[in-house]
Amino acid sequence: MSEQTTPEVSESGKLLAPGGRQFRKERRGYVVSDKMEKTITVALEEHVKHALYGKVIRKTKKVKAHDENNTAGVGDLVRIAETRPTSATKRWRLVEVVEKAK
């Protein structure tokens, strides 16, 4: 029989990653601005169903992400991950450029 390991749970009830750290959120979005030094603005799109009418509504949120090497450009599809606060408004970092803009 194979031994199954149960994931660790913190005191607050959140799942922990193998190193004891909490799992970080990851999102995909399009870069809408790269004019700042080592910072990109990413538009995150979410589809939400209206509670009463049932219509699917598109909600967009813009977040700032840290881009250490200035690799992402406007229009690129990127993957970002939640991280510790880098500045007053940055709480995300660039993980990878999934697709370059044409």
N, C-alpha and C positions, 0 to 999 in steps of 0.2 A: 504494500500500500504506500502511496505517496503521502508525504506529510504536508498538510496545508497550513500556511501561516496566516493568521488573522492580522489585518492592518492595525497599527497602533492608533489609539484615540487620545487626544489631549484632554485636560481637565474640563475644557469648555465644550467638549463633544465634537471637535473638528478632527477630520482624518489627518494623519501625519505621514509625510513622505518617509522613505527609508532612513534618512539621516536624522529624523526626529523633528524636522522642520515641517511646517504646514504646507499643504499644496498651494501653489500660486496659480492665479487665474491666467489664462492665455486667450488671446483674441486675434482675429484676422481683420484687417481693414485696409483702406486705401490711403496713401499719403496725399494730403491736400496742401501741405506747405513744408518747405525745407529751407526757408530763408534764414533761420536762426543757426548759430554755430552749435554743432553737436546735438541739435534738437529737431525733431520732426513732429508735425501735427498729423494725427491719424484719425480718419472718420470711421467710427464703428457703427455698423448698421444692425438693427434688431427688428425682427418682425413680431408684432404683438397683435393678438386677436382682441377686438373690441368686446368688452364685457357684455354689453346689451345687444348690439347689432351683429356681432360676429364677423365684421369686416376685418381683414388683415391690414394693419397699419404699419408703415415703415417708420421707425424712429431712428434718428441719427444722433450720435454723441461724438464730440471731438475731444481727443485727449492728446497731451504732449508726451512724447517718448524720447528717451535718450538714445542717440545714434553716435556711438563713439568715433567711428571712422568716416562719418558722413557718406555712407554707401547708398542710402535710399534717396530716390528722387520723386518729384511730384508724379502721381499716377501709378506708382508701384504698389503691388499687393504685398503686404508685409504681415509677419506674425510678431506680436508683441506679448510680453509677459509682465505681470505685476512685480514690483520690486520695492525696496525701501525708498523713501522720498529722496530724490536727487536734488531737487530745488523746491521752491515754494509751490510750483504747479506740476512738476514732473513726478509721476508715480509709476511709470511704465518704462520698459527698455526694449530695444529692438532685438529680436531673436534671429530672424532671417528675412531676407527678401525672397518671397515666394515666386513672384513674377515681375519682371521689369516692364515698365510702360513702353508702348510701341512708338 
